[in-house]
């Protein structure tokens, strides 16, 4: 399950620096999450760090992009290999 940012986003930039996978980009007018890079922080943290720092609670699970824990772990491993 990748995360998405809703229209309530105030473009405060708090989430972007917190993402260990660099999955959050500045959009127009709100920020967006690249579902190919979002692992919900699997491999890094217990909980998605962007959700924890968002001051307006606008980051939610994308109901149209459901992924299992195994799929998230696999995506994390692929991202680690890319960086090596």
C-alpha positions in Angstrom: 0.0 0.0 0.0 1.6 3.1 -1.1 0.7 6.4 0.5 -0.9 9.4 -1.1 -1.2 13.0 -0.1 -4.7 14.5 -0.1 -5.9 17.9 -1.2 -5.6 19.1 2.4 -1.8 19.4 1.9 -0.5 22.8 2.8 2.8 22.2 1.0 4.8 22.8 4.2 7.7 20.6 3.1 7.8 18.7 6.4 7.3 15.3 4.8 9.8 15.5 2.0 12.9 15.6 4.1 11.6 12.8 6.3 11.2 10.3 3.4 14.2 7.8 3.5 13.3 6.7 -0.1 13.1 10.2 -1.6 9.5 9.3 -2.8 8.0 12.7 -2.0 8.2 15.5 -4.5 6.9 19.0 -4.7 3.8 19.1 -6.9 1.5 21.8 -8.0 -0.2 22.8 -5.8 0.3 19.9 -3.3 3.1 17.4 -2.8 3.0 13.9 -4.4 4.3 10.5 -3.5 6.0 8.3 -6.1 4.3 4.9 -5.5 7.3 3.1 -7.1 9.6 4.5 -4.3 7.2 4.5 -1.4 7.7 1.5 1.0 5.7 3.0 3.8 9.2 3.2 5.5 9.5 -0.6 5.6 13.2 -1.3 6.0 13.7 2.0 7.7 11.2 2.7 10.4 8.3 1.1 12.3 5.8 3.6 11.0 5.8 5.9 7.9 7.8 8.9 8.9 5.9 11.3 6.6 2.6 10.6 8.4 4.2 11.3 11.8 5.5 14.7 10.8 2.5 15.9 8.7 0.9 18.8 10.6 -2.5 18.5 8.8 -2.8 14.6 8.6 -3.1 14.7 4.8 -1.1 11.5 4.1 -3.1 8.4 3.9 -3.0 4.8 2.5 -3.8 4.8 -1.2 -6.9 2.6 -1.6 -6.1 2.1 -5.2 -2.6 0.8 -4.6 -2.7 -2.1 -2.1 0.6 -3.8 -1.4 1.4 -6.7 1.0 4.2 -6.5 3.5 6.2 -8.8 1.3 5.8 -6.5 -1.7 6.9 -3.5 0.4 10.0 -5.4 1.6 10.8 -6.5 -2.0 10.5 -2.9 -3.2 12.8 -1.7 -0.3 15.4 -4.3 -1.3 15.2 -3.2 -5.0 15.7 0.5 -3.9 18.7 -0.5 -1.8 20.3 -2.4 -4.7 19.8 0.7 -7.0 21.7 2.9 -4.5 24.6 0.4 -4.2 
